[in-house]
Amino acid sequence: MIFIKKITQQNRNCVFKLYEQIYSTNRNSAAFLEIMNKPSHIGFSGYVNNKLICFISAYHVLDEIDIIELCVAQKMRRQSIGFELVTHLQRHCIHNEIEKIFLDVAKNNIAAIGLYEKAGFNKIRVRKNYYKLGSFSIDAYGYCWNMKI
Ligand SMILES: CC(C)(COP(=O)(O)OP(=O)(O)OC[C@H]1O[C@@H](n2cnc3c(N)ncnc32)[C@H](O)[C@@H]1OP(=O)(O)O)[C@@H](O)C(=O)NCCC(=O)NCCS
């Protein structure tokens, strides 16, 4: 059973640690910390037996949300936890009349693409060379969920 609560100043550092664990050296962690400190940030974290095992992080502007990150601890994957977090965010949108959720995902991220499509997101665009890591770059797919569809 997963217990979901909002990301706040109190649990932000634990979320940050999980982010660093999952992405180890290949991401700019300081930038993620900055994102979580912005007033428009909204996020939810999930716990099993009081241990943080996942989170979803987003920006909320007017009637739209942009997902920035979604992470599930390696050992807890394929147990519908990511799906539960995304549906929690969708319920939050419905309750708060936030019409749309947007996100970008690397086109080789089969797990995340499967999850978002299962949660009712539709592919709306391709962004060429959107993600860059050193000399390597990869396209992203843009997805949107619209509560009115
Ligand atoms: C993407 C991620 C969040 C998925 O979390 P998860 O809890 O394992 O996913 P779920 O168990 O809820 O899976 C939901 C659906 O996603 C798809 N999926 C998840 N993992 C998959 C995999 N390894 N291969 C193929 N499809 C997969 C399936 O369609 C699955 O539905 P099903 O169980 O009915 O087959 C997780 O793999 C992760 O943290 N990855 C690293 C960070 C990342 O890439 N985040 C996305 C940024 S946009």
The ligand as a MOL file (V3000), in Angstrom:
LIG
                    3D

  0  0  0     0  0            999 V3000
M  V30 BEGIN CTAB
M  V30 COUNTS 48 50 0 0 0
M  V30 BEGIN ATOM
M  V30 1 C 9.0420 5.3200 -15.8630 0
M  V30 2 C 8.8190 4.8300 -14.4250 0
M  V30 3 C 8.4010 6.0030 -13.5580 0
M  V30 4 C 7.7060 3.7680 -14.4400 0
M  V30 5 O 7.3260 3.4840 -13.1020 0
M  V30 6 P 6.7030 2.0710 -12.6750 0
M  V30 7 O 6.1340 2.2150 -11.3150 0
M  V30 8 O 7.6920 0.9950 -12.8810 0
M  V30 9 O 5.5340 1.8950 -13.7580 0
M  V30 10 P 4.1710 1.1070 -13.5790 0
M  V30 11 O 4.4270 -0.1950 -12.8820 0
M  V30 12 O 3.1560 1.9990 -12.9570 0
M  V30 13 O 3.7810 0.7970 -15.0830 0
M  V30 14 C 2.6580 1.3940 -15.7310 0
M  V30 15 C 2.7470 1.0460 -17.2150 0
M  V30 16 O 3.9260 1.6010 -17.7770 0
M  V30 17 C 4.4950 0.6830 -18.7470 0
M  V30 18 N 5.8090 0.2170 -18.2800 0
M  V30 19 C 6.3580 0.4640 -17.0640 0
M  V30 20 N 7.6090 -0.0680 -17.0190 0
M  V30 21 C 7.8220 -0.6380 -18.2200 0
M  V30 22 C 8.9300 -1.3210 -18.7820 0
M  V30 23 N 10.0690 -1.5270 -18.0850 0
M  V30 24 N 8.8350 -1.7620 -20.0690 0
M  V30 25 C 7.7020 -1.5550 -20.7970 0
M  V30 26 N 6.6050 -0.9040 -20.2990 0
M  V30 27 C 6.6740 -0.4610 -19.0400 0
M  V30 28 C 3.5070 -0.4500 -18.8690 0
M  V30 29 O 2.5690 -0.0880 -19.8780 0
M  V30 30 C 2.8420 -0.4380 -17.4930 0
M  V30 31 O 1.5470 -0.9790 -17.5270 0
M  V30 32 P 1.3340 -2.5590 -17.2170 0
M  V30 33 O 1.9340 -2.8020 -15.8700 0
M  V30 34 O -0.1540 -2.7220 -17.2480 0
M  V30 35 O 2.0610 -3.2990 -18.3010 0
M  V30 36 C 10.1080 4.1620 -13.8540 0
M  V30 37 O 10.5650 3.2050 -14.7680 0
M  V30 38 C 11.2390 5.1400 -13.5660 0
M  V30 39 O 11.3200 5.7350 -12.4730 0
M  V30 40 N 12.1630 5.3420 -14.5370 0
M  V30 41 C 13.3140 6.2550 -14.3740 0
M  V30 42 C 12.8950 7.7000 -14.4360 0
M  V30 43 C 12.1520 8.0340 -15.7060 0
M  V30 44 O 12.5080 7.6380 -16.8030 0
M  V30 45 N 11.0870 8.8400 -15.5230 0
M  V30 46 C 10.2470 9.3080 -16.6030 0
M  V30 47 C 10.6120 10.7140 -16.9430 0
M  V30 48 S 9.5040 11.3680 -18.1820 0
M  V30 END ATOM
M  V30 BEGIN BOND
M  V30 1 1 1 2
M  V30 2 1 2 3
M  V30 3 1 2 4
M  V30 4 1 2 36
M  V30 5 1 4 5
M  V30 6 1 5 6
M  V30 7 2 6 7
M  V30 8 1 6 8
M  V30 9 1 6 9
M  V30 10 1 9 10
M  V30 11 2 10 11
M  V30 12 1 10 12
M  V30 13 1 10 13
M  V30 14 1 13 14
M  V30 15 1 14 15
M  V30 16 1 15 16
M  V30 17 1 15 30
M  V30 18 1 16 17
M  V30 19 1 17 18
M  V30 20 1 17 28
M  V30 21 1 18 19
M  V30 22 1 18 27
M  V30 23 2 19 20
M  V30 24 1 20 21
M  V30 25 1 21 22
M  V30 26 2 21 27
M  V30 27 1 22 23
M  V30 28 2 22 24
M  V30 29 1 24 25
M  V30 30 2 25 26
M  V30 31 1 26 27
M  V30 32 1 28 29
M  V30 33 1 28 30
M  V30 34 1 30 31
M  V30 35 1 31 32
M  V30 36 2 32 33
M  V30 37 1 32 34
M  V30 38 1 32 35
M  V30 39 1 36 37
M  V30 40 1 36 38
M  V30 41 2 38 39
M  V30 42 1 38 40
M  V30 43 1 40 41
M  V30 44 1 41 42
M  V30 45 1 42 43
M  V30 46 2 43 44
M  V30 47 1 43 45
M  V30 48 1 45 46
M  V30 49 1 46 47
M  V30 50 1 47 48
M  V30 END BOND
M  V30 END CTAB
M  END
